[in-house]
């Protein structure tokens, strides 16, 4: 299975790296072509984000590692688009 698209609900501290830095770090990963981040809510200490990641072969563990390294926590996985690696064979 190859993951082509992920939509994640992420909680990130208000202080720390910006969403621009988060997007940049995610797009530097192998297999990631596009990242979209939408701010859904801002509280006193946290920001709730919807992060959409698209690419040819997304590694979920790599995505999670970057988000956690930058202080975020994945609250839920709201969408996954995957294809069989046998497609086109």
C-alpha positions as CSV (number, residue, x, y, z in Angstrom):
1,X,0.0,0.0,0.0
2,X,1.2,3.5,-0.9
3,X,-0.2,6.5,0.9
4,X,-1.0,9.4,-1.4
5,X,-2.9,11.7,0.9
6,X,-3.4,12.3,4.7
7,X,-5.6,14.7,6.5
8,X,-4.6,15.1,10.1
9,X,-6.2,17.0,13.1
10,X,-3.2,18.3,15.0
11,X,-2.8,20.2,18.2
12,X,0.3,22.5,18.4
13,X,1.6,24.8,21.1
14,X,1.0,28.5,20.3
15,X,4.7,29.2,21.1
16,X,7.3,27.5,19.1
17,X,7.7,26.9,15.3
18,X,5.2,28.6,13.0
19,X,2.9,26.8,10.7
20,X,5.2,28.0,7.8
21,X,8.1,26.2,9.5
22,X,6.0,23.1,10.0
23,X,4.9,23.1,6.4
24,X,8.5,23.5,5.2
25,X,9.7,20.6,7.4
26,X,7.0,18.3,6.1
27,X,7.6,19.1,2.5
28,X,11.3,18.3,2.9
29,X,10.3,14.6,3.6
30,X,10.8,12.0,0.8
31,X,7.6,11.3,-0.9
32,X,5.8,14.5,0.1
33,X,4.8,16.8,-2.7
34,X,2.3,19.2,-1.2
35,X,1.3,20.4,2.4
36,X,-1.6,22.5,3.3
37,X,-2.2,23.7,6.9
38,X,-5.4,25.4,8.0
39,X,-5.8,27.0,11.5
40,X,-9.1,25.9,12.9
41,X,-8.9,27.4,16.4
42,X,-6.5,29.3,18.6
43,X,-6.7,29.0,22.4
44,X,-4.5,30.6,25.0
45,X,-1.7,28.1,24.7
46,X,-2.6,25.9,21.6
47,X,-3.5,26.0,18.0
48,X,-5.8,23.4,16.4
49,X,-4.7,22.6,12.8
50,X,-5.9,20.6,9.8
51,X,-2.8,19.4,8.0
52,X,-3.2,17.9,4.5
53,X,-0.2,16.0,3.1
54,X,-0.1,14.8,-0.5
55,X,2.6,12.9,-2.4
56,X,3.6,9.8,-4.2
57,X,4.6,7.7,-1.2
58,X,4.0,9.3,2.2
59,X,5.5,7.6,5.2
60,X,3.1,8.2,8.1
61,X,5.8,7.6,10.8
62,X,8.0,10.3,9.2
63,X,5.1,12.7,9.2
64,X,4.3,12.0,12.9
65,X,8.0,12.3,13.8
66,X,8.3,15.8,12.3
67,X,5.0,17.0,13.9
68,X,6.1,15.7,17.3
69,X,9.6,17.1,17.0
70,X,8.1,20.5,16.4
71,X,5.9,20.2,19.5
72,X,2.6,19.0,17.9
73,X,0.4,16.0,18.6
74,X,-1.8,14.2,16.1
75,X,-5.3,14.2,17.6
76,X,-6.8,12.2,14.8
77,X,-6.3,10.9,11.2
78,X,-9.4,12.2,9.4
79,X,-8.7,10.9,5.9
80,X,-6.3,8.5,4.2
81,X,-6.0,8.0,0.4
82,X,-3.9,4.9,-0.5
83,X,-3.2,2.9,-3.6
84,X,-2.1,-0.7,-4.0
85,X,1.6,-0.9,-5.1
86,X,0.4,-3.3,-7.8
87,X,-1.4,-0.4,-9.7
88,X,-0.2,-0.2,-13.2
89,X,1.5,-3.6,-13.3
